Amino acid sequence: MACAAAIMVAMTALAAGLAAATGARADEAPTGKPIQLALIEGMSGPFADAGAAVERNLRFGVERVNARGGVVLRDGAHPLELVTLDSKGSPEAALLQLRMAQDRHIGYVMQGNSSAVAAALESAVDRQAARDPQNRELFLNYSADDPALTNANCSFWHFRFDAHAGMRMDALADVIAADKSVKKVYLLNQDYSFGHDVSTLARAALAKDRPDIAIVGDEFHPIGRVKDFAPYIAKIRAAGADAVITGNWGNDLTLLVKAAREQGLDTKFYTFYGNSLGAPAALGDAGVKRVIAVADWHPNAGGAASDAWYKAFRARYPAAKDDYPVLRMSMMVEMLAQAMTKAGTADPEAVAKALEGMRFDNGFHPMWMRADDHQVIQPLYVMEMDKQGTPGVRYDNEGSGYGFRTVLTLPAERTAPATVCQMKRP
């Protein structure tokens, strides 16, 4: 009972803090014209499950903002409205959906599953801002991790709310460096910009932190097209690898780890997304203490406020298959709402200027949007898979009976990367 009371107190405090941050009151329903947010994501095709997970997380954030009174602008309170547009995971289809959003004068587009799609959107949003100043939009990126998006190709109209691939790799490298059992590593990644980034960053990190480790394979596979990863697992085994480093996500990760389990591959998997979308269930006991992942947050991160947020998400989405909470997506919506309130308007340029340098803390996870490159700076967790109920693993993933315990926590200031961004501002 004491634990339940503590959680209720934390939830109340969290709600009050977020209401204060947005300037809204929970007992006031927003009555102004809805502010539309266009989600351009692969809602069909090989990564449809990842798209559906994104939509759930963003909708959770939108509903929480609206339940507290919406966004308070100079002309009153406005609700947020999520508009879902299916890109099928294709850059070409994403650009068509972006044009539809522009035709509807939607000032905010959100995407993240695929750095190739993100690069196309970032470029198009940049051109739109120059071509039609009366119909500009902000691109809010929650998952596309190609470092170039906030470095050489940075844009005033693009904000990234996820750690980029270099930040994630640096965190993983800290753990790999301490794992003296790893002598040979196989790099296996999707054949597009992000996968190549992971390979390059892994090579650099190993050369710096563990030059004694031999890279016995560096392979790329077609994204979203491999149905059976058994041949890849056979090559990993033949190479004698102690560990695999992969940036695979979605179905490409699930099928990879499933093949590893079926073939009894006894290696460690150092992953960017090994805690997500069916991967723990696909591995089962074979993944215990062998799968390591890195994320901005996870359910076993700890603390009453963290537990309260997770329980609120599960209350909204109680089905085990929907148990993939991504904190940064909800917080992206919260920060956007706070920036709109600060600006007093939903004009994209004014909101972008309000977002620059903004600090946001929901009570257990501080975030800072760096003005130099529009890269969010936040804590990162490296975690290890184990059975639910073992020390540090109170919650499992997707009803699988397996979850993750924290093995390394990096505070926000430890994750901040260098940047070469030369941003052009309006």
N, C-alpha and C positions, 0 to 999 in steps of 0.2 A: 504493500500500500504506500509505503514511504517513497518507493521508486516511482510509482504512478503519480503521486503528488508532485514529485520533483519534475517529472516530464510535463505535467500540466502547467506548472509555474513557468518552465522554460518556454513552452509553446505560447503562453500568454505574453511573456516578455518579448519573445521573438515577433509576434504579431504586432505588439505595440511599437516596437522599434521600427519595423518595416512600414507601419502606417505613418509614423513620424517622418520617415525618410521620404515617402511619396507625398506627404502633406494631405492625405485623405483620411476620412473617418469611416470606420467599418459599418456604421449604421446609416450611411448615405449611399444610395444607389446612383451611379453616374447616369446622367440624362443627356449629355451632349452627343454629337455625332461620333460614332465609333472611329477609332484610329486603327486602320488596317495594317497588319503585318503579314507580308507574303512569305510563306514557307515554300521555297523551291527545292524539292528533294525527290529522290528516287522512291516513289511510293508503289511502284510496280517493278518487275524484273528481278534479277538475282539478289539485290540488296533491299528488297521491299520490307523485310523485317527490321532492318536498321532505320529505314525511313519512318516506319510506324512507331518505333521507339522514340525517335526525335519528336514526332508530332505529340506523343503523350507527354513528354517532358516539357515542351513549350506550352502546351495547353494547360498543364498544371501551373506553370508560372503565370500565364495570362489570367487564369481563374483566380489565383490568389491576389493579383493586383486588383482585379475587378471587384472581388469580395470586400476589399478594403476601401472601395469608393472610386476605383479607377485612377486616371491621371488627371490632376488638377491643373488646368491651364488658365490663362487670364480670363477666358470666357466661360469658365466653369469646369465641371468634372466630366471626363470622357472615358468610356470603356475601351479596352483594347479588343480587337477582333482578329483572330488567326484565320488566314486564307491559305489553304493548302493547294499547291500547284505541283503536278507530277512531272518531274524532269526525266524519269526513267533512268536516272543515273548518267545521262548523256550530256556532254557540254552543248551540243547542238540543240537538243530539246530544252535544256535549261535556258538557253538564250531566247528561244521562242516564248517560254513562260515568263521570262523577264520582260519581254516586249508586251505581253498581256498585262503584267503588273503596271508597266509604265502607262499603257493606254487607260488603265483604271486610276491613274494618278496615286498609286500606292507608294508612299515615301520610304518604306522600310522593307528590305528583302533579307531573308535569312537562309543560309545554306551551310553545309559543312561536310557531308559525306562525299568526299572526293576532292582532292586538291586540284585536279585537272578542271573540274567544273568550277571550282572557286576562282581559279585564275581567269577563266573565260568571263565569269560574272564580274570580277573586279575590274577588268579592262573595259567591259561594256558599261558598267556604272560610271567609271571615270569619263568615258566618251559622252555619255548622256548628260553628265553635269556640265560639261563644256558646251555641248550642242544646244541644250534646252534648260537654261537656268531656272525656269519656272516649273520644271518637272524633274527635279533632282531627287535622288534617293540615297539612303545609307545601306551599305551591305554589312550585315551583322553575321560574322562567321563563328560558329560554335565548335567546329571539329576539323576543318581543313588545315593540316599541320605543316604544309610546305613552308620552310623558313622564308623563302623569297617573298611571300605575300606581305610580310611586314619588314622586309629588308630591301633588296634591290627594286622590287616592284611595289613598294608601299604606296598607299593612296589615302588621301584625306577622307575619302568616302567609304573606307573599309576599316572595320574594327574586328580584331580577333579576340575571342573570349576563351580560347583553349591554349594550353602550352604548345609551342611548335615542336617539330620533331627533334630539333637540337636540344631543347630544354628537357624533353622526355628522355632522350638518349643519355644526356649527362647524368640524370637521376639513375637510370638503369646501370650505367657504367660504374657508379659508386658501389653498387651491390656486386656487380660482376668482378670488380677489382678485389673485393674481399673474399670471393669464392675461389679458394686455391684448388678446388677439385676440377675446375674448368681449365682444360689444356688445349682443346680443339673446338672451334666454333664453326657452324655452318650458317651462312646468311641466306635466308629464303624470303623473298618479298614480291609483292605485286608489281607488274611491269608497267608502271606509270610514274609520274614525277615524285610522288610521296615515297613509293617503294624504293626508288633510286636514291632519294635523300636518306632513307633509313640505312641503306647499304653504305653509302659514303660516310655518314656520321658514325656508324658502328666501326668502320675501319679506322677512322681518326681517333675515336675514343679508346679503342683497344690499343692502338699504337702508343697513345699517351699514357694510359693507366695500366695496361697489361701487355707490354710488348712481347712477353713470353708466350702468349696465346697464339696458336697457329690458326689461320683462317683456311679451312679445308674445303670450302665451297661458298660460292657467291652467285646465287641463281635467282632469276626472275621468271614468273609465270604469268600468263594472261589473266587480267583482272576479271573476276566474275564468270569465267568460262570453264574452269577446271572442275569436273564432277568427281574425280577420283585422284586423291593425292598419294595413293600407294606408291607410284613410281618415284615420287620425290622422297618419300620416307625411306625407300630402299636405298636411294643414293646417299641420304644422310647417314644411314647405318653403315654403308660400305665405306664412307669417308672416315668412320671412327669418331664422329663428333660427340663431344661431351655435352654440348649445348647448341641450341638453335636461337638465333635472334631474328625476330620477324615483326614487321609492322602490319601484318595482315589484319583485316577487320571484316566484320559481317560474316557471310556464308563462307568466304575463303578461309577464315580462321577456324570456323566450326568444323568444316570438312577436313582441314589440315590436322587438327588435334584428334578428330575421330579416327583418321587413318593411322595416326601415331599410336593410339590406343589399340586398334585392331591388330597392328603389327608388333605390339609389345615393345615399342621403341623406348629404351631406357635412357633418355637424355633430358636435360632441363630445357624448358622453353622460356626465354626472356622475351616478353611480348609488350606491345603497347596497349593491347586490348584483350588480354587473356581472361579478364574477369567479366566478359560481356556476351550476351546473346547466344546462349546455348553452349558456350565453350566448356564451362565447368562440368555440366551434365554429360557432354560428349566424352570427356576424359575420365570422369569417375575417379576411382582409386588411383589410376595411373597418373593423375595430375597432382596428387598429394605431395607437397614439398618439391614438386618439379616444375610447376608453372608459376612464373613471376610476372607481374603486370605493374604498370605505372599509371596513375590517374591523379586528377586534381582532388578527388575525394572518393571514399567508399563507405558503405554502411557500417563497417566495423572501425571507422576512424575514431569513434568514441566521443563521449560527452553527452550531457542531457539534451542540449539544444540540437546536436546532430541527430540523436535518436528521435527527437520529437519531429524533426523535418522528415526523416525517413518514414516514420509511422504515418505521418500525414499523407505522404506519397502513396504508401501501401493502402491506406484507407480509400484513397481516390481510385487506385488501380489494384484491387485485391487479387486478381488472377495471377497465379504463379508465373505464367508466361509473360506477364507484363512487368515483372519485377526487375526492371533495369533503370533505376533512377540515375540521372546525370545532373548533378547539382549545378554545374556551370550553365546549363541551358536555362534553368529556372532563374538563376542569378543574372543572366544576361537580360532577361525580361525585366527583372527588378531594377537593374541599373539603367536600362532604357527608360523605364517609367520615371525614375528619379531624375534623369537628365531632362526629360520633357517638362517635368514639374519645375525644375530649376530654370529652364529656359522660358517657361510660361507659354510655350508654343510647341506645335508638332512640326515646325519647319525643319527639314533635315539639316540644313547648315547650322542653325542655332543649336539644335540638339547635339550635333557633332562637337561643337565647341564646348558644350556643357559636359560631354562625355570625356573630353580630353583631360587627363590628370585626375579624373574622379576616383575617389576611394569609396568602397562599399563594404560593409561588414554585416552579415546576417546574424551575428552572435556566435558563430563558430568557424566562419571561413572568410577571412579578409581578402579582398581583391582590389587591385589598383590598375587603372587603365593608363598606361604610359603614353604621354602626349607625343613623344618623339617619333613613335612608329605605330601607335595604336595597337600595341601588343599588351594583353592583360598579364599582370604579374600576380601570381597566387601560389599558395602552398602546393607541393606535390607529395604523393605517397607512393612508395614502392611496396608491394604486398605479395604474399606467398599463399598459394592455395592449400587448404586443409579441410578436414571434416568439420562440419558444424558441431559446436560444443567443445572443441578443443580450445585451449587458452587463446584468447584474442579473436575467436571466431564465433560470435554470438549469433550472427545472421548469415544465412546461406544465400545463394544466388538462384533465383527462378525456381525455388522449391527443389533444387537438386540435392540438397543435403551437404553441399560443399560451398565454402565461402573463402574469404581471404583475411589474413592477419597482416598488420602493418609490420614491415621489417626496417623501413627507413622513412622518416618524415623530414621533408625539406621545407623550412619556412619560406614565405614569399621572397624575402630579400636574398635567399640563397639560390633562387631559381632565375633571377633576372639575367638575361643574356645581353651580349653586346649587339649593336645594330649598326647597319650601314645605310639606313633609310635616309633619303634626302627628300623629305616631303614637300610637295607644292600645295600651299594653302590658298583658298580663294580670297 
